[in-house]
Amino acid sequence: MTVFMLTVYETGSLLPVETVTLNNAAATMAAIPELLAKHPGCERVKVHAGGTYLFSVDCTGATLPD
């Protein structure tokens, strides 16, 4: 089973302000807008699967370049 981890970063912060661990891709994708609503104006939400970086989104939900 792949473990997905979402980490939320505020502007200027080196450490995440919140980390969420989930067990499936559908729940992971559903959690992204919830985290963005909970942390308006955050710099990014990073998504990892099984320790591998997948992608990041900005505070609007747009995918950021690596």
mmJSON file of the N, C-alpha and C atoms, coordinates in Angstrom:
{"data_MODEL":{"atom_site":{
"group_PDB":["ATOM","ATOM","ATOM","ATOM","ATOM","ATOM","ATOM","ATOM","ATOM","ATOM","ATOM","ATOM","ATOM","ATOM","ATOM","ATOM","ATOM","ATOM","ATOM","ATOM","ATOM","ATOM","ATOM","ATOM","ATOM","ATOM","ATOM","ATOM","ATOM","ATOM","ATOM","ATOM","ATOM","ATOM","ATOM","ATOM","ATOM","ATOM","ATOM","ATOM","ATOM","ATOM","ATOM","ATOM","ATOM","ATOM","ATOM","ATOM","ATOM","ATOM","ATOM","ATOM","ATOM","ATOM","ATOM","ATOM","ATOM","ATOM","ATOM","ATOM","ATOM","ATOM","ATOM","ATOM","ATOM","ATOM","ATOM","ATOM","ATOM","ATOM","ATOM","ATOM","ATOM","ATOM","ATOM","ATOM","ATOM","ATOM","ATOM","ATOM","ATOM","ATOM","ATOM","ATOM","ATOM","ATOM","ATOM","ATOM","ATOM","ATOM","ATOM","ATOM","ATOM","ATOM","ATOM","ATOM","ATOM","ATOM","ATOM","ATOM","ATOM","ATOM","ATOM","ATOM","ATOM","ATOM","ATOM","ATOM","ATOM","ATOM","ATOM","ATOM","ATOM","ATOM","ATOM","ATOM","ATOM","ATOM","ATOM","ATOM","ATOM","ATOM","ATOM","ATOM","ATOM","ATOM","ATOM","ATOM","ATOM","ATOM","ATOM","ATOM","ATOM","ATOM","ATOM","ATOM","ATOM","ATOM","ATOM","ATOM","ATOM","ATOM","ATOM","ATOM","ATOM","ATOM","ATOM","ATOM","ATOM","ATOM","ATOM","ATOM","ATOM","ATOM","ATOM","ATOM","ATOM","ATOM","ATOM","ATOM","ATOM","ATOM","ATOM","ATOM","ATOM","ATOM","ATOM","ATOM","ATOM","ATOM","ATOM","ATOM","ATOM","ATOM","ATOM","ATOM","ATOM","ATOM","ATOM","ATOM","ATOM","ATOM","ATOM","ATOM","ATOM","ATOM","ATOM","ATOM","ATOM","ATOM","ATOM","ATOM","ATOM","ATOM","ATOM","ATOM","ATOM","ATOM"],
"id":[1,2,3,4,5,6,7,8,9,10,11,12,13,14,15,16,17,18,19,20,21,22,23,24,25,26,27,28,29,30,31,32,33,34,35,36,37,38,39,40,41,42,43,44,45,46,47,48,49,50,51,52,53,54,55,56,57,58,59,60,61,62,63,64,65,66,67,68,69,70,71,72,73,74,75,76,77,78,79,80,81,82,83,84,85,86,87,88,89,90,91,92,93,94,95,96,97,98,99,100,101,102,103,104,105,106,107,108,109,110,111,112,113,114,115,116,117,118,119,120,121,122,123,124,125,126,127,128,129,130,131,132,133,134,135,136,137,138,139,140,141,142,143,144,145,146,147,148,149,150,151,152,153,154,155,156,157,158,159,160,161,162,163,164,165,166,167,168,169,170,171,172,173,174,175,176,177,178,179,180,181,182,183,184,185,186,187,188,189,190,191,192,193,194,195,196,197,198],
"type_symbol":["N","C","C","N","C","C","N","C","C","N","C","C","N","C","C","N","C","C","N","C","C","N","C","C","N","C","C","N","C","C","N","C","C","N","C","C","N","C","C","N","C","C","N","C","C","N","C","C","N","C","C","N","C","C","N","C","C","N","C","C","N","C","C","N","C","C","N","C","C","N","C","C","N","C","C","N","C","C","N","C","C","N","C","C","N","C","C","N","C","C","N","C","C","N","C","C","N","C","C","N","C","C","N","C","C","N","C","C","N","C","C","N","C","C","N","C","C","N","C","C","N","C","C","N","C","C","N","C","C","N","C","C","N","C","C","N","C","C","N","C","C","N","C","C","N","C","C","N","C","C","N","C","C","N","C","C","N","C","C","N","C","C","N","C","C","N","C","C","N","C","C","N","C","C","N","C","C","N","C","C","N","C","C","N","C","C","N","C","C","N","C","C","N","C","C","N","C","C"],
"label_atom_id":["N","CA","C","N","CA","C","N","CA","C","N","CA","C","N","CA","C","N","CA","C","N","CA","C","N","CA","C","N","CA","C","N","CA","C","N","CA","C","N","CA","C","N","CA","C","N","CA","C","N","CA","C","N","CA","C","N","CA","C","N","CA","C","N","CA","C","N","CA","C","N","CA","C","N","CA","C","N","CA","C","N","CA","C","N","CA","C","N","CA","C","N","CA","C","N","CA","C","N","CA","C","N","CA","C","N","CA","C","N","CA","C","N","CA","C","N","CA","C","N","CA","C","N","CA","C","N","CA","C","N","CA","C","N","CA","C","N","CA","C","N","CA","C","N","CA","C","N","CA","C","N","CA","C","N","CA","C","N","CA","C","N","CA","C","N","CA","C","N","CA","C","N","CA","C","N","CA","C","N","CA","C","N","CA","C","N","CA","C","N","CA","C","N","CA","C","N","CA","C","N","CA","C","N","CA","C","N","CA","C","N","CA","C","N","CA","C","N","CA","C","N","CA","C","N","CA","C","N","CA","C"],
"label_alt_id":[null,null,null,null,null,null,null,null,null,null,null,null,null,null,null,null,null,null,null,null,null,null,null,null,null,null,null,null,null,null,null,null,null,null,null,null,null,null,null,null,null,null,null,null,null,null,null,null,null,null,null,null,null,null,null,null,null,null,null,null,null,null,null,null,null,null,null,null,null,null,null,null,null,null,null,null,null,null,null,null,null,null,null,null,null,null,null,null,null,null,null,null,null,null,null,null,null,null,null,null,null,null,null,null,null,null,null,null,null,null,null,null,null,null,null,null,null,null,null,null,null,null,null,null,null,null,null,null,null,null,null,null,null,null,null,null,null,null,null,null,null,null,null,null,null,null,null,null,null,null,null,null,null,null,null,null,null,null,null,null,null,null,null,null,null,null,null,null,null,null,null,null,null,null,null,null,null,null,null,null,null,null,null,null,null,null,null,null,null,null,null,null,null,null,null,null,null,null],
"label_comp_id":["MET","MET","MET","THR","THR","THR","VAL","VAL","VAL","PHE","PHE","PHE","MET","MET","MET","LEU","LEU","LEU","THR","THR","THR","VAL","VAL","VAL","TYR","TYR","TYR","GLU","GLU","GLU","THR","THR","THR","GLY","GLY","GLY","SER","SER","SER","LEU","LEU","LEU","LEU","LEU","LEU","PRO","PRO","PRO","VAL","VAL","VAL","GLU","GLU","GLU","THR","THR","THR","VAL","VAL","VAL","THR","THR","THR","LEU","LEU","LEU","ASN","ASN","ASN","ASN","ASN","ASN","ALA","ALA","ALA","ALA","ALA","ALA","ALA","ALA","ALA","THR","THR","THR","MET","MET","MET","ALA","ALA","ALA","ALA","ALA","ALA","ILE","ILE","ILE","PRO","PRO","PRO","GLU","GLU","GLU","LEU","LEU","LEU","LEU","LEU","LEU","ALA","ALA","ALA","LYS","LYS","LYS","HIS","HIS","HIS","PRO","PRO","PRO","GLY","GLY","GLY","CYS","CYS","CYS","GLU","GLU","GLU","ARG","ARG","ARG","VAL","VAL","VAL","LYS","LYS","LYS","VAL","VAL","VAL","HIS","HIS","HIS","ALA","ALA","ALA","GLY","GLY","GLY","GLY","GLY","GLY","THR","THR","THR","TYR","TYR","TYR","LEU","LEU","LEU","PHE","PHE","PHE","SER","SER","SER","VAL","VAL","VAL","ASP","ASP","ASP","CYS","CYS","CYS","THR","THR","THR","GLY","GLY","GLY","ALA","ALA","ALA","THR","THR","THR","LEU","LEU","LEU","PRO","PRO","PRO","ASP","ASP","ASP"],
"label_asym_id":["A","A","A","A","A","A","A","A","A","A","A","A","A","A","A","A","A","A","A","A","A","A","A","A","A","A","A","A","A","A","A","A","A","A","A","A","A","A","A","A","A","A","A","A","A","A","A","A","A","A","A","A","A","A","A","A","A","A","A","A","A","A","A","A","A","A","A","A","A","A","A","A","A","A","A","A","A","A","A","A","A","A","A","A","A","A","A","A","A","A","A","A","A","A","A","A","A","A","A","A","A","A","A","A","A","A","A","A","A","A","A","A","A","A","A","A","A","A","A","A","A","A","A","A","A","A","A","A","A","A","A","A","A","A","A","A","A","A","A","A","A","A","A","A","A","A","A","A","A","A","A","A","A","A","A","A","A","A","A","A","A","A","A","A","A","A","A","A","A","A","A","A","A","A","A","A","A","A","A","A","A","A","A","A","A","A","A","A","A","A","A","A","A","A","A","A","A","A"],
"label_entity_id":["1","1","1","1","1","1","1","1","1","1","1","1","1","1","1","1","1","1","1","1","1","1","1","1","1","1","1","1","1","1","1","1","1","1","1","1","1","1","1","1","1","1","1","1","1","1","1","1","1","1","1","1","1","1","1","1","1","1","1","1","1","1","1","1","1","1","1","1","1","1","1","1","1","1","1","1","1","1","1","1","1","1","1","1","1","1","1","1","1","1","1","1","1","1","1","1","1","1","1","1","1","1","1","1","1","1","1","1","1","1","1","1","1","1","1","1","1","1","1","1","1","1","1","1","1","1","1","1","1","1","1","1","1","1","1","1","1","1","1","1","1","1","1","1","1","1","1","1","1","1","1","1","1","1","1","1","1","1","1","1","1","1","1","1","1","1","1","1","1","1","1","1","1","1","1","1","1","1","1","1","1","1","1","1","1","1","1","1","1","1","1","1","1","1","1","1","1","1"],
"label_seq_id":[1,1,1,2,2,2,3,3,3,4,4,4,5,5,5,6,6,6,7,7,7,8,8,8,9,9,9,10,10,10,11,11,11,12,12,12,13,13,13,14,14,14,15,15,15,16,16,16,17,17,17,18,18,18,19,19,19,20,20,20,21,21,21,22,22,22,23,23,23,24,24,24,25,25,25,26,26,26,27,27,27,28,28,28,29,29,29,30,30,30,31,31,31,32,32,32,33,33,33,34,34,34,35,35,35,36,36,36,37,37,37,38,38,38,39,39,39,40,40,40,41,41,41,42,42,42,43,43,43,44,44,44,45,45,45,46,46,46,47,47,47,48,48,48,49,49,49,50,50,50,51,51,51,52,52,52,53,53,53,54,54,54,55,55,55,56,56,56,57,57,57,58,58,58,59,59,59,60,60,60,61,61,61,62,62,62,63,63,63,64,64,64,65,65,65,66,66,66],
"pdbx_PDB_ins_code":[null,null,null,null,null,null,null,null,null,null,null,null,null,null,null,null,null,null,null,null,null,null,null,null,null,null,null,null,null,null,null,null,null,null,null,null,null,null,null,null,null,null,null,null,null,null,null,null,null,null,null,null,null,null,null,null,null,null,null,null,null,null,null,null,null,null,null,null,null,null,null,null,null,null,null,null,null,null,null,null,null,null,null,null,null,null,null,null,null,null,null,null,null,null,null,null,null,null,null,null,null,null,null,null,null,null,null,null,null,null,null,null,null,null,null,null,null,null,null,null,null,null,null,null,null,null,null,null,null,null,null,null,null,null,null,null,null,null,null,null,null,null,null,null,null,null,null,null,null,null,null,null,null,null,null,null,null,null,null,null,null,null,null,null,null,null,null,null,null,null,null,null,null,null,null,null,null,null,null,null,null,null,null,null,null,null,null,null,null,null,null,null,null,null,null,null,null,null],
"Cartn_x":[0.841,0.0,0.891,0.59,1.339,0.797,1.677,1.297,1.562,0.553,0.663,0.838,1.727,1.953,1.822,1.011,0.84,1.458,2.293,2.896,2.566,2.131,1.733,2.83,3.264,4.312,3.78,4.043,3.737,4.928,4.697,5.768,6.846,8.092,9.225,9.487,8.657,8.832,9.601,10.619,11.383,10.723,9.93,9.249,7.768,7.136,5.712,4.878,3.766,2.856,1.827,1.69,0.811,1.263,1.155,1.448,0.284,-0.174,-1.285,-0.821,-1.107,-0.759,-2.05,-2.127,-3.323,-2.931,-3.918,-3.626,-4.077,-4.706,-5.083,-5.082,-4.958,-4.82,-6.075,-7.255,-8.505,-8.638,-8.327,-8.384,-7.336,-6.184,-5.116,-5.556,-6.132,-6.587,-7.727,-8.596,-9.702,-9.197,-8.076,-7.54,-6.874,-6.416,-5.701,-6.561,-7.778,-8.575,-8.956,-9.096,-9.394,-8.222,-7.01,-5.83,-5.66,-5.947,-5.845,-6.865,-8.052,-9.069,-8.661,-8.014,-7.573,-6.38,-5.564,-4.347,-4.345,-5.275,-5.326,-4.021,-3.563,-2.335,-1.063,-1.182,0.031,0.884,2.169,3.077,2.867,2.736,2.594,2.133,1.581,1.296,2.074,2.969,3.767,3.11,3.143,2.546,3.63,3.747,4.692,3.915,4.413,3.842,4.969,4.871,5.896,7.29,7.404,8.702,9.164,8.408,8.754,7.945,8.632,7.956,7.136,5.861,5.001,4.808,4.286,4.016,3.717,3.647,3.254,2.194,1.326,0.353,0.523,0.154,0.202,-1.125,-1.294,-2.482,-3.769,-3.668,-4.866,-5.167,-4.255,-4.426,-3.733,-3.046,-2.324,-1.037,-0.739,0.477,1.701,2.676,3.916,4.982,5.867,6.98,7.91,8.568,9.487,10.642],
"Cartn_y":[-1.176,0.0,1.247,2.164,3.415,4.416,5.065,6.128,7.463,8.324,9.656,10.662,11.623,12.653,14.02,14.866,16.247,17.14,18.086,19.036,20.45,21.272,22.648,23.585,24.491,25.46,26.87,27.675,29.101,29.83,30.998,31.796,32.084,31.809,32.078,31.019,29.983,28.933,27.757,27.287,26.128,24.816,24.867,23.672,23.747,22.601,22.633,23.049,23.73,24.122,23.03,22.109,20.959,19.832,18.612,17.417,16.456,15.914,14.96,13.704,12.55,11.263,10.527,10.038,9.343,8.046,7.147,5.823,5.581,6.581,6.365,7.679,7.558,8.732,9.595,8.97,9.737,10.624,10.088,10.871,11.983,11.688,12.682,13.854,13.563,14.63,15.428,14.774,15.465,16.348,15.972,16.733,18.034,18.118,19.322,20.577,20.622,21.848,22.134,21.087,21.28,21.966,21.532,22.16,23.599,23.842,25.207,26.124,25.627,26.419,26.675,25.709,25.823,26.755,26.862,27.677,28.66,29.625,30.571,31.361,31.532,32.278,31.49,30.169,29.374,29.427,29.162,29.182,27.98,26.787,25.568,24.403,23.414,22.103,21.11,20.374,19.357,17.993,17.185,15.85,14.819,13.852,12.743,11.431,10.414,9.067,8.093,7.399,6.423,7.015,8.261,8.914,9.577,9.443,10.061,11.332,12.414,13.681,13.542,13.973,13.919,15.296,16.248,17.59,18.528,19.83,20.865,21.744,22.318,23.304,24.56,25.709,26.969,27.199,28.378,28.65,28.686,28.738,28.708,27.306,26.373,25.004,24.744,25.741,25.568,24.778,23.856,23.065,23.95,23.79,24.563,23.77,24.478,23.765,23.198,22.118,21.492,22.366],
"Cartn_z":[0.0,0.0,0.0,-0.902,-0.996,-0.001,0.712,1.649,0.968,0.973,0.398,1.52,1.317,2.331,1.68,2.306,1.87,2.933,2.503,3.435,2.969,3.921,3.633,4.129,3.25,3.586,3.466,4.477,4.439,3.824,3.284,2.69,3.725,3.359,4.232,5.288,5.358,6.354,5.76,6.477,6.02,6.425,7.484,7.974,7.617,7.343,7.027,8.237,7.963,9.037,9.298,8.34,8.531,7.615,8.114,7.339,7.495,6.368,6.373,5.662,6.242,5.641,5.298,4.062,3.588,2.899,2.743,2.203,0.778,0.127,-1.267,-2.036,-3.347,-4.216,-4.222,-4.207,-4.238,-2.999,-1.839,-0.609,-0.622,-1.21,-1.309,-2.168,-3.328,-4.219,-3.585,-2.837,-2.161,-1.024,-0.421,0.715,0.288,-0.95,-1.392,-1.271,-1.834,-1.678,-0.226,0.588,2.011,2.714,2.396,2.991,2.51,1.236,0.711,1.387,1.664,2.365,3.82,4.417,5.815,5.963,4.907,4.929,3.756,3.756,2.631,2.522,1.314,1.093,1.329,1.558,1.761,0.501,0.667,-0.481,-1.381,-0.765,-1.563,-0.702,-1.381,-0.796,-1.641,-0.993,-1.693,-1.502,-2.56,-2.524,-2.803,-1.886,-2.026,-1.962,-2.64,-2.572,-2.293,-1.19,-0.856,-0.797,-0.396,-0.305,-1.588,-2.673,-3.952,-4.148,-4.47,-4.746,-6.018,-5.976,-7.156,-7.784,-6.987,-7.5,-6.342,-6.662,-5.699,-6.329,-5.501,-5.959,-5.135,-5.739,-5.009,-4.292,-3.701,-2.89,-3.699,-5.027,-5.874,-6.383,-6.124,-6.6,-7.923,-8.463,-9.724,-9.485,-10.377,-10.273,-10.473,-9.603,-9.685,-10.426,-11.127,-11.767,-10.693,-11.023,-10.063,-9.869],
"occupancy":[1.0,1.0,1.0,1.0,1.0,1.0,1.0,1.0,1.0,1.0,1.0,1.0,1.0,1.0,1.0,1.0,1.0,1.0,1.0,1.0,1.0,1.0,1.0,1.0,1.0,1.0,1.0,1.0,1.0,1.0,1.0,1.0,1.0,1.0,1.0,1.0,1.0,1.0,1.0,1.0,1.0,1.0,1.0,1.0,1.0,1.0,1.0,1.0,1.0,1.0,1.0,1.0,1.0,1.0,1.0,1.0,1.0,1.0,1.0,1.0,1.0,1.0,1.0,1.0,1.0,1.0,1.0,1.0,1.0,1.0,1.0,1.0,1.0,1.0,1.0,1.0,1.0,1.0,1.0,1.0,1.0,1.0,1.0,1.0,1.0,1.0,1.0,1.0,1.0,1.0,1.0,1.0,1.0,1.0,1.0,1.0,1.0,1.0,1.0,1.0,1.0,1.0,1.0,1.0,1.0,1.0,1.0,1.0,1.0,1.0,1.0,1.0,1.0,1.0,1.0,1.0,1.0,1.0,1.0,1.0,1.0,1.0,1.0,1.0,1.0,1.0,1.0,1.0,1.0,1.0,1.0,1.0,1.0,1.0,1.0,1.0,1.0,1.0,1.0,1.0,1.0,1.0,1.0,1.0,1.0,1.0,1.0,1.0,1.0,1.0,1.0,1.0,1.0,1.0,1.0,1.0,1.0,1.0,1.0,1.0,1.0,1.0,1.0,1.0,1.0,1.0,1.0,1.0,1.0,1.0,1.0,1.0,1.0,1.0,1.0,1.0,1.0,1.0,1.0,1.0,1.0,1.0,1.0,1.0,1.0,1.0,1.0,1.0,1.0,1.0,1.0,1.0,1.0,1.0,1.0,1.0,1.0,1.0],
"B_iso_or_equiv":[0.0,0.0,0.0,0.0,0.0,0.0,0.0,0.0,0.0,0.0,0.0,0.0,0.0,0.0,0.0,0.0,0.0,0.0,0.0,0.0,0.0,0.0,0.0,0.0,0.0,0.0,0.0,0.0,0.0,0.0,0.0,0.0,0.0,0.0,0.0,0.0,0.0,0.0,0.0,0.0,0.0,0.0,0.0,0.0,0.0,0.0,0.0,0.0,0.0,0.0,0.0,0.0,0.0,0.0,0.0,0.0,0.0,0.0,0.0,0.0,0.0,0.0,0.0,0.0,0.0,0.0,0.0,0.0,0.0,0.0,0.0,0.0,0.0,0.0,0.0,0.0,0.0,0.0,0.0,0.0,0.0,0.0,0.0,0.0,0.0,0.0,0.0,0.0,0.0,0.0,0.0,0.0,0.0,0.0,0.0,0.0,0.0,0.0,0.0,0.0,0.0,0.0,0.0,0.0,0.0,0.0,0.0,0.0,0.0,0.0,0.0,0.0,0.0,0.0,0.0,0.0,0.0,0.0,0.0,0.0,0.0,0.0,0.0,0.0,0.0,0.0,0.0,0.0,0.0,0.0,0.0,0.0,0.0,0.0,0.0,0.0,0.0,0.0,0.0,0.0,0.0,0.0,0.0,0.0,0.0,0.0,0.0,0.0,0.0,0.0,0.0,0.0,0.0,0.0,0.0,0.0,0.0,0.0,0.0,0.0,0.0,0.0,0.0,0.0,0.0,0.0,0.0,0.0,0.0,0.0,0.0,0.0,0.0,0.0,0.0,0.0,0.0,0.0,0.0,0.0,0.0,0.0,0.0,0.0,0.0,0.0,0.0,0.0,0.0,0.0,0.0,0.0,0.0,0.0,0.0,0.0,0.0,0.0],
"pdbx_formal_charge":[null,null,null,null,null,null,null,null,null,null,null,null,null,null,null,null,null,null,null,null,null,null,null,null,null,null,null,null,null,null,null,null,null,null,null,null,null,null,null,null,null,null,null,null,null,null,null,null,null,null,null,null,null,null,null,null,null,null,null,null,null,null,null,null,null,null,null,null,null,null,null,null,null,null,null,null,null,null,null,null,null,null,null,null,null,null,null,null,null,null,null,null,null,null,null,null,null,null,null,null,null,null,null,null,null,null,null,null,null,null,null,null,null,null,null,null,null,null,null,null,null,null,null,null,null,null,null,null,null,null,null,null,null,null,null,null,null,null,null,null,null,null,null,null,null,null,null,null,null,null,null,null,null,null,null,null,null,null,null,null,null,null,null,null,null,null,null,null,null,null,null,null,null,null,null,null,null,null,null,null,null,null,null,null,null,null,null,null,null,null,null,null,null,null,null,null,null,null],
"auth_seq_id":[1,1,1,2,2,2,3,3,3,4,4,4,5,5,5,6,6,6,7,7,7,8,8,8,9,9,9,10,10,10,11,11,11,12,12,12,13,13,13,14,14,14,15,15,15,16,16,16,17,17,17,18,18,18,19,19,19,20,20,20,21,21,21,22,22,22,23,23,23,24,24,24,25,25,25,26,26,26,27,27,27,28,28,28,29,29,29,30,30,30,31,31,31,32,32,32,33,33,33,34,34,34,35,35,35,36,36,36,37,37,37,38,38,38,39,39,39,40,40,40,41,41,41,42,42,42,43,43,43,44,44,44,45,45,45,46,46,46,47,47,47,48,48,48,49,49,49,50,50,50,51,51,51,52,52,52,53,53,53,54,54,54,55,55,55,56,56,56,57,57,57,58,58,58,59,59,59,60,60,60,61,61,61,62,62,62,63,63,63,64,64,64,65,65,65,66,66,66],
"auth_comp_id":["MET","MET","MET","THR","THR","THR","VAL","VAL","VAL","PHE","PHE","PHE","MET","MET","MET","LEU","LEU","LEU","THR","THR","THR","VAL","VAL","VAL","TYR","TYR","TYR","GLU","GLU","GLU","THR","THR","THR","GLY","GLY","GLY","SER","SER","SER","LEU","LEU","LEU","LEU","LEU","LEU","PRO","PRO","PRO","VAL","VAL","VAL","GLU","GLU","GLU","THR","THR","THR","VAL","VAL","VAL","THR","THR","THR","LEU","LEU","LEU","ASN","ASN","ASN","ASN","ASN","ASN","ALA","ALA","ALA","ALA","ALA","ALA","ALA","ALA","ALA","THR","THR","THR","MET","MET","MET","ALA","ALA","ALA","ALA","ALA","ALA","ILE","ILE","ILE","PRO","PRO","PRO","GLU","GLU","GLU","LEU","LEU","LEU","LEU","LEU","LEU","ALA","ALA","ALA","LYS","LYS","LYS","HIS","HIS","HIS","PRO","PRO","PRO","GLY","GLY","GLY","CYS","CYS","CYS","GLU","GLU","GLU","ARG","ARG","ARG","VAL","VAL","VAL","LYS","LYS","LYS","VAL","VAL","VAL","HIS","HIS","HIS","ALA","ALA","ALA","GLY","GLY","GLY","GLY","GLY","GLY","THR","THR","THR","TYR","TYR","TYR","LEU","LEU","LEU","PHE","PHE","PHE","SER","SER","SER","VAL","VAL","VAL","ASP","ASP","ASP","CYS","CYS","CYS","THR","THR","THR","GLY","GLY","GLY","ALA","ALA","ALA","THR","THR","THR","LEU","LEU","LEU","PRO","PRO","PRO","ASP","ASP","ASP"],
"auth_asym_id":["A","A","A","A","A","A","A","A","A","A","A","A","A","A","A","A","A","A","A","A","A","A","A","A","A","A","A","A","A","A","A","A","A","A","A","A","A","A","A","A","A","A","A","A","A","A","A","A","A","A","A","A","A","A","A","A","A","A","A","A","A","A","A","A","A","A","A","A","A","A","A","A","A","A","A","A","A","A","A","A","A","A","A","A","A","A","A","A","A","A","A","A","A","A","A","A","A","A","A","A","A","A","A","A","A","A","A","A","A","A","A","A","A","A","A","A","A","A","A","A","A","A","A","A","A","A","A","A","A","A","A","A","A","A","A","A","A","A","A","A","A","A","A","A","A","A","A","A","A","A","A","A","A","A","A","A","A","A","A","A","A","A","A","A","A","A","A","A","A","A","A","A","A","A","A","A","A","A","A","A","A","A","A","A","A","A","A","A","A","A","A","A","A","A","A","A","A","A"],
"auth_atom_id":["N","CA","C","N","CA","C","N","CA","C","N","CA","C","N","CA","C","N","CA","C","N","CA","C","N","CA","C","N","CA","C","N","CA","C","N","CA","C","N","CA","C","N","CA","C","N","CA","C","N","CA","C","N","CA","C","N","CA","C","N","CA","C","N","CA","C","N","CA","C","N","CA","C","N","CA","C","N","CA","C","N","CA","C","N","CA","C","N","CA","C","N","CA","C","N","CA","C","N","CA","C","N","CA","C","N","CA","C","N","CA","C","N","CA","C","N","CA","C","N","CA","C","N","CA","C","N","CA","C","N","CA","C","N","CA","C","N","CA","C","N","CA","C","N","CA","C","N","CA","C","N","CA","C","N","CA","C","N","CA","C","N","CA","C","N","CA","C","N","CA","C","N","CA","C","N","CA","C","N","CA","C","N","CA","C","N","CA","C","N","CA","C","N","CA","C","N","CA","C","N","CA","C","N","CA","C","N","CA","C","N","CA","C","N","CA","C","N","CA","C","N","CA","C","N","CA","C","N","CA","C"],
"pdbx_PDB_model_num":[1,1,1,1,1,1,1,1,1,1,1,1,1,1,1,1,1,1,1,1,1,1,1,1,1,1,1,1,1,1,1,1,1,1,1,1,1,1,1,1,1,1,1,1,1,1,1,1,1,1,1,1,1,1,1,1,1,1,1,1,1,1,1,1,1,1,1,1,1,1,1,1,1,1,1,1,1,1,1,1,1,1,1,1,1,1,1,1,1,1,1,1,1,1,1,1,1,1,1,1,1,1,1,1,1,1,1,1,1,1,1,1,1,1,1,1,1,1,1,1,1,1,1,1,1,1,1,1,1,1,1,1,1,1,1,1,1,1,1,1,1,1,1,1,1,1,1,1,1,1,1,1,1,1,1,1,1,1,1,1,1,1,1,1,1,1,1,1,1,1,1,1,1,1,1,1,1,1,1,1,1,1,1,1,1,1,1,1,1,1,1,1,1,1,1,1,1,1]
}}}
